[in-house]
Amino acid sequence: MISARRALRASALVAVVAVAYVGGVVTGVVGSHDPAPVERRGVIDEAADRIAARAARPVEREALERAAVEGMLRALGDRWSTYYGRSEFSSFRSALEGRYSGVGLWLRGATGPATGIEVGSVQPGSPAEQAGLLPGDVLVAVGDRDVSTAGVPAVAAMLRGAEDSTVRIAVRRGTATRTVTLTRATFPTPDVSVERLRGNIVRIVVSAFSRGVGADVQRALDAGTGAPVGGVVLDLRDNPGGLLDEAVAVASVFLDGGPVVSYERRGRQQETLDAFAGGDVSTPLVVLVNPSTASAAEVVAAALQDRNRAVVVGTRTYGKGSVQEPSTLSDGSALELTVGRYLTPAGRSLDGVGVEPDVVVPPGEVPAMAERRAIEVLTGLVAALTGTGRG
């Protein structure tokens, strides 16, 4: 069982900064409440009034307001900044607690020659998996809306909705495009799973950094202390990120204080988030990553790499190093804006670069190859520490 002291540490971290999205779900900090704006009418209000009054095709004022806000966000040239309607923001906050209603897709910006938004991973047992969607599929449309130029958070918001409601999406795979209709479901998200591998190796899989994941990883490690542990594989493959405070909590399981990540915001001094004291610094550790390891997951991998606590095995990660924070508007809707960039303990920015593994598994290899390589590396670490092995 997790000790009371560690449980207290896991719940005490108050630095809450969002760094990532979970496909079909966007995760981040609890939104700040900005002061109510001073009533002022300008050209946007004037234009909305005239469109509503004179345009041949009537448009609801709410739709005009949304279009205006989304247009302002496009002027930022930042694909991570987005706008949420009131119900969308409610789903956003539910996602922070590890539950959401959607189709089971995790999204990312397209890689390689493709452009737009593509599927990063598919949640097992989800409507998306049942429809045969695969990582790498490129989203062309959601409902009647072309999403080829939309940002990841905006598309994720379109995929969420009430349980049992339906959404029609068009996806492209290679040169073929097909349309499927998915029925949304509510997902509890058990984001940590554990298994014992040969050689008493414990594999801890973290699929996203939702609320409570840090404590779950600590429990997983504590549960293995009753028997000899031949090392830990922390599997962050296909982890699109989540809450930065949970990323710090996970890193704290394997560190004894010291820096995990720094972030800088406009007009403010750089702030560093440190690991809690008292983590396990002796158990051999390998971190598994792939191109769908993003954001908060990259924070953990980079911190453990920079601090010489773990060997990182796999393929270069996604490279999302920006920090998003939502703030509520007067009607309950919200803006999520990029407010800064984060840096690793060694001062590296991962934005557009990602984490380069210490032991590289060539892209395109089957996942089992990366797992075998991780076990080989971990076995070598254990042998080096214990003085065992063949001479």
Secondary structure by P-SEA (a helix, b strand, c coil): cccaaaaaaaacccccccccccccbbbbccccccccccccccaaaaaaaaaaccccccccaaaaaaaaaaaaaaaacccccccccaaaaaaaaaaaaccccccbbbbcccccccccbbbccccccccccccccccccccccccccccccccaaaaaaaacccccbbbbbbbbcccbbbbbbbbbbbbbcccbbbbbccccbbbbbbcccccaaaaaaaaaaaaaccccccbbbbcccccccccaaaaaaaaaaccccccccccccccccbbbbbcccccccccbbbbbccccccaaaaaaaaaaaaaccccccccccccccbbbbbbbccccbbbbccccccccccccccccccccccccccccccaaaaaaaaaaaaaaaaaaaaccccc
